[in-house]
Amino acid sequence: MATKPPLEPLAISCTATDCDNDLHCFLQKKRRDDGMRVGGPCRDCGADLVQWDRITTRNRSDAEYKFRAMKQELIRHEFWHRKLDQRAVNYAHRKGRQLLKEAAKARIVSSVGGAKHPREGRQTPFEGNILYYAQHAVAACCRKCIEYWHGIESGRALTEPEQDYLADLLMLYVKERLPNLANQPIKVPPIRNNP
């Protein structure tokens, strides 16, 4: 059985910024009095660019605004714009849009659906599956990101509506990145690793 190549470390961290190029980090250094992590002005330059009350309402019809705001955060911008690897693209084509929607829900449940993941903060790989890219892009990769971008506190399991909401965001990402993805699965030959 072929082994997967080792993952290369990502050159940026969740709290990295590039304010000169209008790419920020909105995670605040201090938690709210109730212990919640919250978003706010850029932690480095103080740019106040996001309407957080609008973001945390979890209104699907306002996803365009939410995505525009997320693209101003350096880590999210990376996953909205980096080239998708071939395995991720192939995975999407093998599933097709309909099965990918089911996979998105299953991925949310398995990676961030519980009250606490044993690898919290590291449970979402950076490549190999378009859903991984989507999770980082829409801040559904770990409970910390979900807490400050979606206003869902950590330490409890996600409710069914919260799971559905996050899975819907993953699929909106897929729609933007692969607009021509078919509804039905397409046969795609596997990528062979070099011996």
C-alpha positions in Angstrom: 0.0 0.0 0.0 1.4 3.4 -1.0 2.0 5.8 1.8 0.9 9.4 1.6 3.7 12.0 1.3 4.3 13.9 4.6 2.5 17.2 5.0 4.6 20.3 4.7 4.0 22.9 7.4 1.9 25.9 6.5 4.0 29.0 6.3 1.5 31.1 8.2 -0.3 30.7 11.6 -3.8 31.4 12.7 -2.8 34.7 14.3 -0.4 35.9 11.5 -1.1 39.2 9.8 0.1 41.2 6.8 -1.6 44.5 7.6 0.4 46.4 4.9 -1.5 44.2 2.4 -4.8 44.6 4.2 -4.7 41.0 5.6 -5.4 40.9 9.3 -6.2 38.6 12.3 -9.5 39.4 14.0 -9.2 37.0 17.0 -8.9 39.1 20.1 -6.1 38.5 22.6 -8.5 38.5 25.6 -11.6 36.5 26.0 -14.9 38.1 26.9 -16.0 38.0 30.6 -18.0 34.8 30.0 -15.0 33.1 28.5 -16.0 33.3 24.9 -13.3 34.0 22.3 -14.5 36.9 20.1 -13.6 38.7 16.9 -12.9 42.4 16.8 -10.4 44.9 15.4 -7.2 43.5 13.9 -5.0 42.4 16.8 -1.9 44.0 15.3 -3.0 47.2 13.5 -6.4 47.8 15.1 -8.2 48.0 11.7 -11.9 47.6 12.6 -13.3 46.1 9.4 -16.0 43.6 10.4 -19.6 44.0 11.6 -19.4 41.2 14.2 -23.1 41.4 15.2 -23.9 40.7 11.6 -21.4 37.9 11.3 -22.4 35.9 14.4 -26.2 35.8 13.5 -25.4 32.8 11.2 -27.7 34.1 8.5 -27.2 32.0 5.4 -28.5 34.7 3.1 -25.7 37.0 4.4 -22.9 34.5 3.5 -21.6 36.9 0.8 -20.8 39.5 3.5 -19.4 36.9 5.8 -17.1 35.5 3.1 -15.9 39.0 2.1 -15.0 39.7 5.8 -13.2 36.3 6.1 -11.1 37.0 3.1 -9.6 40.0 5.0 -8.1 37.7 7.6 -4.7 36.3 6.5 -5.3 32.7 7.3 -8.8 32.6 5.7 -7.5 34.5 2.7 -4.9 31.8 2.2 -7.5 29.1 1.9 -9.8 31.2 -0.3 -7.1 31.8 -2.8 -4.4 29.1 -2.7 -4.4 26.6 -5.6 -6.3 23.4 -4.7 -4.1 20.3 -4.9 -5.0 17.6 -7.4 -6.1 15.1 -4.8 -8.6 17.6 -3.4 -10.0 18.4 -6.9 -10.2 14.6 -7.7 -12.0 13.9 -4.4 -14.6 16.5 -5.3 -15.2 15.1 -8.8 -15.4 11.5 -7.4 -18.1 12.6 -5.0 -20.0 15.1 -7.2 -21.9 18.0 -5.5 -24.7 15.8 -4.0 -22.5 13.3 -2.3 -20.0 16.0 -1.3 -22.8 17.7 0.6 -23.3 14.6 2.7 -19.5 14.3 3.2 -19.4 18.0 4.3 -21.9 17.3 7.1 -20.1 14.1 8.1 -16.8 16.0 8.2 -18.3 18.7 10.4 -19.7 16.1 12.8 -16.4 14.1 13.0 -13.9 17.0 13.2 -15.7 19.8 15.2 -19.1 18.4 16.2 -18.2 17.1 19.6 -17.6 19.1 22.8 -13.9 18.6 22.5 -11.7 16.9 19.9 -8.6 15.1 21.1 -6.5 17.0 18.6 -8.3 20.4 19.0 -6.7 23.0 16.9 -5.0 20.4 14.7 -7.9 18.2 13.5 -8.2 19.7 10.0 -5.4 19.0 7.6 -4.3 21.7 5.1 -4.6 19.7 1.9 -5.8 16.5 0.2 -9.5 17.2 0.4 -11.5 20.2 -0.7 -13.5 20.1 2.5 -10.3 20.7 4.5 -9.7 23.9 2.4 -13.3 24.9 2.9 -13.1 24.3 6.7 -10.1 26.7 7.0 -11.6 29.2 4.6 -15.0 29.5 6.4 -13.6 29.1 9.9 -15.0 25.7 10.6 -11.6 24.0 11.1 -11.6 24.0 15.0 -13.7 25.1 17.8 -11.7 28.2 18.5 -12.3 29.5 15.0 -16.0 28.5 15.1 -16.3 30.3 18.4 -15.0 33.7 17.3 -16.3 33.7 13.7 -19.7 32.1 14.3 -20.4 32.8 17.9 -20.8 29.2 18.9 -19.2 28.5 22.2 -16.6 25.7 22.7 -17.1 23.0 25.3 -20.4 21.6 24.1 -21.4 19.5 21.1 -22.8 21.4 18.0 -26.5 21.2 17.6 -28.0 19.8 14.4 -28.8 23.3 13.0 -25.3 24.4 13.7 -23.9 21.4 12.0 -26.1 22.1 9.0 -25.2 25.7 8.9 -21.4 25.0 8.8 -21.8 22.3 6.2 -23.8 24.8 4.1 -20.9 27.2 4.3 -18.5 24.4 3.2 -20.7 23.8 0.2 -20.8 27.5 -0.7 -17.0 27.5 -0.7 -17.0 24.5 -3.0 -19.5 26.3 -5.3 -17.2 29.3 -5.5 -13.9 27.3 -6.0 -15.3 24.6 -8.3 -18.3 26.3 -10.1 -18.5 23.6 -12.7 -18.5 20.6 -10.4 -21.2 18.1 -11.5 -24.0 17.0 -9.3 -23.2 13.4 -9.9 -19.9 11.5 -9.3 -17.4 11.3 -12.1 -14.9 8.5 -12.4 -11.4 9.9 -11.8 -8.3 7.6 -11.9 -6.3 7.6 -8.6 -3.0 9.4 -8.3 -0.2 6.9 -7.9 2.6 7.8 -5.5 6.2 7.2 -6.8 7.7 4.0 -5.4 
